[in-house]
Amino acid sequence: MRSKPFKVAAWMFGLLVLASMFLPAVQGIQDPNTPFPTSGNALLLWKGAGLMLLGWLSYVVGVLPAVTVDRAGLITAGVCLVLFVPGLHFFCRWLRQHQDARDGGGARSAWRFDWSLSIAGLMLLMFVAGIAMVGLVHQSVWLMASTEPKAEISFSARLINPAYSLVKIGEASTAREFDRESLPPGVRVDAQGTPLHSWQTLILPFVENLWGRRPDLEKPWDAPDNRKAFRWPIKAYLNPEVRMTATDFVRIDPYAPSHIAGNLHVLGGSVGLPFTGVTDGQSQTILAGQVATNIQPWGKPGVCREPGLGINASPNGFGAPGQGALMIMCDGNVRFFANGTDPRVLKALATPASGEIVAGE
């Protein structure tokens, strides 16, 4: 009878596991292009419960590849454990015999080895729990002392609002911590000048938690060792409103797409443009923007376009589904440009130091 509550708890946990695995499929059946169903509050509630119980699994899977094992420390811990358990057993057996002799030689059973294993396991568990508690207290104190926001927009809100993603990209690209006083280089090259990585790869640590998926910047983006990292979709680089064609999927296979492209005049080189070089004004110079056609992988070097082609006017230009597209300026702000925006205005905003004066755009 004592095991019945544990069986009930195990069944409930199993049902939650199945629900958390089944709900994404249900959402995909409703509308594969919609991040969350429009009338699915109950589904979201159940999915939230599943993430609370199993969300740590994705973190573990992402972190494990980046974990390094200290072999010397592991061997030392193993030797200590092997010596500790027999020593503990002999001590407990001697103490049991000593107590029996003091009590007049009672008929108690001899000390069993599995009892010693249980004590050793309990002590090991307490040790691990102590380390976890120290980490918890450390992080709690850090969070309370930090001046950064304690929360941010939810995952669903970020997907539904593409402007949030572009704000994150703008902040990452213009952050002074990235390269002191310059924008990121459009392309990272090796000593021979061969393109290795894109600007979207270089700003990635400021955009999203990589969780052990950090690519090797010393190897080309399409090297076999980097394939796993670049197959992973980056939420900030995706626009849920874009409907990719079969040609797009064939073009980028097997890599993840990006619905963002850089301004050719700002991110077209292998050297980061200094902020002092943007003499037309950072708020008057386009850094990057949305794209909806001729989609490319986010890791591919040299993915830049000419803003002067217009908005939704060329398959090789900038654009997005609807009446216009969002563009990131060199000061990190995001602005909307309608489909009918004069290409001459866009070309003037594309150049960082040509001296054009754009008024009334």
Secondary structure, 3 states (H helix, E strand, C coil): CCCHHHHHHHHHHHHHHHHHHHHHHHHHHHCCCCCCCCCCHHHHHHHHHHHHHHHHHHHHHHHHHHCCCCHHHHHHHHHHHHHHHHHHHHHHHHHHHHHHHHCCCCCCCCCCHHHHHHHHHHHHHHHHHHHHHHHHHHHHHHHHHCCCCCCCCCHHHHHHCHHHHHHHHHHHHHCHHHHCCECCCCEEECCCCCEEEEHHHHCHHHHCCCCCCCCCCCCCCCCHHHHHHHCCCCHHHCCCCCCCCHHHHHHHCCCCEECEEEECCCCCCCCCCEHHHCCCCHHHCEEEEECCCCCEECCCCCCEECHHHCECCCCCCECCCCCEEEEEECCCCEEEEECCCCHHHHHHHHCCCCCCCCCCC
